[in-house]
Amino acid sequence: MPGINEKTAICAELRINGGRIPPREHFQHEVGGINPHAVDHTVRMGGKIVWMPTLAAKNHIDKSSTETKNFPKSEKPMLKARPLTVLDDNGKLTQDTIDVLDVIAEGDIILAGGHLSIHEMRPMFAEAKRRGVKKMIVNHPTYVIGCSDEDIRDLVGLGVKMEHSICMFVEGRAHKYGPDKLAHLIEVAGVDNTLLCSDLGLQGSPRPVDGYRSIVGTLLDLQFGEKDIRKLVGKNAAQLL
């Protein structure tokens, strides 16, 4: 799923820019995969965020019989996705990936990791920082991505924010973790480096507003203060936009 999740990005943009919804790019085959030309177009249209591949990511496809087995699918059959990765056969970043990082850096927009594996994200985010990318996010680091606590701390050290999908912490079809896990993940990255986004609105899940009411209640029960809660559910994401 897209991260700084699209619902959160839209809500933050509406509050900041009086209703203007920003363009954003999401790498799948429909836009030519990892495509620097698509990013350049997005930047010139005022786009704010680029996601690396999600449903077409090699890591996502490799886990199709396990973690990603129950991901939503289109009702009508589509061409089978060719696995997308940011690494070449030698384990180095592809030239298209490097070109994308340069366009993101020049446009000063957000780089989101999508469903790449942690083994792809480590070199990608390190190179992104070297090339001047300032806004970086890992989407649901403990689900599909494979981040350990050490991975989270290392990426935060590069300036990467951790985005957790609240659908995994509230009742519904995607519920996976309890309050103690949420508190631990916030502690590992730190409040200032954590975004609590949505991925809600699917069948069997609460509506986004109801989900946010629930997660705010959980945070209050965990003894987080109002200032930190506002950062976690809104301010941190809005500052990136």
Secondary structure, DSSP 8 states (H G I E B T S, - for coil): --SSTHHHHHHHHHHHHTT-----EE-SGGGTSS-HHHHHHHHHTT--EEE--STTBHHHHHTTTTTTTT----SS-------B-SB-TTSSB-HHHHHHHHHHHHHT-EEE-TT--HHHHHHHHHHHHHTT--EEEEESTTTTS---HHHHHHHHHTTEEEEEEGGGTSSSTT----HHHHHHHHHHH-GGGEEEE----STTS--HHHHHHHHHHHHHHTT--HHHHHIIIIIHHHHH-
